[in-house]
Amino acid sequence: MDEDRIQQNRREQDEKSTQERAAILGVQYFDARGVEQSLPLVEGTVDVETMHRSRIVPLTAGNEAEAWRFGITTQTPQSLIRDLTKEYNDQGKSIQLFLISNSSYRIFMDRYDPPTTAIYDDIKIAKEGDSDTMSQVSQTLNSVSSDEVFDYLIDQADRLGASDIHIENQRTHIRIRMRIDGTLHPVADLDSDRYRVILGALASRANLSTASTEPQSGHIQKEINRDGATHLLNMRVETVPTMYGQDAVLRLFNFDQSMLSLDFLGLGTAERAEIDEVVSHPRGMVLMVGPTGSGKSTTLYSIINALNTSDVKIITLEDPIEYGIAGISQIPINTTDGQSFADGLRSILRLDPDVVMVGEIRDADTAKSAIQASITGHLVLSSFHANNTSAAFSRMIDLIGVNPIFSSAIRLVIAQRLVRKLDDNKEEYEPDEATKSWVRDVLKDLPSHIEKPDLDNFKLWRPVISESSPFGYNGRIVVMEQMVVGEAVQKFIRGDIKDINTDVIEKAAREAGMVTLLERGVLAALRGETTLEEINRVI
């Protein structure tokens, strides 16, 4: 159903319920749809403040022969009706009252008191030490009306491509920061009196309490209209009480299902082939590991989207659901209310899924349930908090124990990071000898199937700051470490090797051809996609 039809149905329902209410109250009903935009306005009868407060509008001016007509709503006070009737009768005038719908009332009020549309400057991200830009943005935000400041913040964060908005209470002010391309940038300092406005808007939309002394989680969806196009913005909201009030972080998910594709992750040929090979089989487990904000969810959803065909049943368990995808069954798991991924996983296996995604493996119960599902003919996808693939594999063994039956369950472990991508106007430079020596040391043990760059003669790139690119970066790229769990790594979970730790697992995986996160990152820097400084910052 298109949007116009939805609006027509809503208006029809509003008029119908108003007509029924008029019959109950014994008041004349007036359907103003034909005249609400064209009826001449009646000036000087009721002031605008009273119209707003008492929800009444003049419809037509009367004279000695004609009655003065007013539109009222179900919220118009009886006391006002009595006073108005007496006032006009005392002047020898007659009045008529008609019950109009709330929709009609709003349209009339937009004509009697047209809303002022303020146009605010777009937020600019300040360069380091650029106090003038910070001051200008702060001034703009402090001038935005109370009703609009929250929406304006979200709209600007979306325009800038921010992944997070941080609202932090300081002793003298509120600090607003936004995370863009993985880096936090101060945006503005707001007056402290804006705290209640922002927190109130946040709490009402995310169903949170403004008086809570406990950390809270919520969710907001907002339609963003930009350049004639509309998209749905999902926001995960986290609040925590601090010394000066509740601090909040909003995580933004600019959802577009068409963008959730392995083709858009910028994977190398070898990495893509490994993922395609593993997910093409209807069993086993794929683990995504990395810190918060490393893009784990986007990669998992992209794999799911690739598997999302009419002959495959996909069920997800999520806390919370970040993206809604057509064609799959998504189940929210509220772990704060005592629900668990393990219980949900055992329940959904009865629904005969082909592919299951578990939002996160957090405990031994969930790990064992997921492993059991993966060895009984299901493809299980999940995320896991670990620094790299070897650490993740070692921790999984701690959770599920050594067991020969589990040896072939985990098929692929992917660790990933997002690093900022250099803008096109980057600058090539000759690295110093210490840097060259470090690069040679990092890449000296590259597997034979990886093409080795010329380590005796190579260049690097640095960002160039310009008006259009204040930091010299534009967007982010994925850096992946992929551990394909073959015979060499399976020995650890079978119990063939007693000394199980991260280092020996990584050594075995590297001998089997794994390229580490650091190696992948340095190779990306040598290709001019990013900088060594960025690789060292993130990896």
Secondary structure, 3 states (H helix, E strand, C coil): CCHHHHHHHHHHHHHHHHHHHHHHHCCEECCCCCCCCCCCCCCCCCCHHHHHHHCEEEEECCCCCCCEEEEECCCCCHHHHHHHHHHHHHCCCCEEEEECCHHHHHHHHHHHCCCCCCCCCCCCCCCCCCHHHHHHHHHHHHHCCCCCHHHHHHHHHHHHCEEEEEEEECCCEEEEEEEECCEEEEEEEEEHHHHHHHHHHHHHHHCCCCCCCCCEEEEEEEEEEECCEEEEEEEEEEEEEECCEEEEEEEEEECCHHHCCHHHHCCCHHHHHHHHHHHCCCCEEEEEECCCCCCHHHHHHHHHHHHCCCCCCEEEEECCCCCCCCCCEEEECCHHHCCCHHHHHHHHHHHCCCEEEECCCCCHHHHHHHHHHHCCCCEEEEEECCCCHHHHHHHHHHHHCCCHHHCCCEEEEEEEEEEEEECCCCEEECCCHHHHHHHHHHHCCCCCCCCCCCCCCCCEEECCCCCCCCCCEEEEEEEEEEEECCHHHHHHHHCCCCCCCHHHHHHHHHHCCCCCHHHHHHHHHHCCCCCHHHHHHHC
